[in-house]
Amino acid sequence: MKMPDNVRATVTGDGVVFLDIHKGRILSSNNVGARIWAKLQEGVPAEQIAEQISAEFKAPRDVVEEDVLSFIASLRQKELVLD
């Protein structure tokens, strides 16, 4: 997934901050969102991201995968990523 040219993202110690310069919007997410974001930028598939997070936090994989997919859907809805 790629970012549109009008979107900037900065990963901080607290998570990730997105700036949509055309719409004047600032959005943020926590550290898990930042990890998902970073993996998406590396081209890692959602299923693999969910597997990694699930293993790290010892959380049910199906729940984590649902959350990862929901996060990605939110990024798409807010036009922060392009497929």
ZINORHU-V957383 format. One record per residue. N is the residue number from 1. RES is the residue in one small letter. PHI is phi in degrees with one decimal (* if undefined). NEAR is the number of other ideal C-beta (glycine too) atoms within 8 Angstrom. Layout:
N_RES_PHI_NEAR, N_RES_PHI_NEAR
This chain:
1_m_*_9, 2_k_-117.7_5, 3_m_-89.2_11, 4_p_-64.5_9, 5_d_-61.3_4, 6_n_-89.8_7, 7_v_-114.5_12, 8_r_-121.2_7, 9_a_-133.7_11, 10_t_-131.9_7, 11_v_-90.0_8, 12_t_-119.4_8, 13_g_-66.9_2, 14_d_-101.8_6, 15_g_148.9_11, 16_v_-131.9_12, 17_v_-121.1_10, 18_f_-109.2_14, 19_l_-125.2_10, 20_d_-98.3_14, 21_i_-71.6_8, 22_h_-76.8_5, 23_k_-99.0_6, 24_g_65.7_5, 25_r_-106.6_8, 26_i_-121.1_7, 27_l_-129.1_9, 28_s_-139.6_8, 29_s_-144.0_11, 30_n_-78.9_7, 31_n_-62.4_7, 32_v_-66.9_8, 33_g_-59.7_11, 34_a_-64.3_13, 35_r_-67.9_10, 36_i_-60.9_13, 37_w_-56.8_13, 38_a_-60.0_9, 39_k_-65.9_11, 40_l_-61.3_14, 41_q_-66.2_8, 42_e_-82.5_6, 43_g_87.4_4, 44_v_-75.0_7, 45_p_-65.4_5, 46_a_-54.6_10, 47_e_-63.0_7, 48_q_-70.9_9, 49_i_-60.7_14, 50_a_-60.5_14, 51_e_-62.3_9, 52_q_-64.4_9, 53_i_-66.2_14, 54_s_-59.3_13, 55_a_-66.1_7, 56_e_-65.8_6, 57_f_-96.5_7, 58_k_52.4_5, 59_a_-107.9_8, 60_p_-58.2_6, 61_r_-59.1_9, 62_d_-64.5_6, 63_v_-68.5_8, 64_v_-63.6_13, 65_e_-62.0_12, 66_e_-61.2_8, 67_d_-66.7_9, 68_v_-62.4_13, 69_l_-63.6_10, 70_s_-65.5_8, 71_f_-62.6_11, 72_i_-64.3_13, 73_a_-60.7_8, 74_s_-65.4_8, 75_l_-61.3_12, 76_r_-64.4_10, 77_q_-60.0_6, 78_k_-86.0_10, 79_e_59.7_8, 80_l_-94.8_12, 81_v_-137.0_12, 82_l_-119.7_6, 83_d_-78.5_4
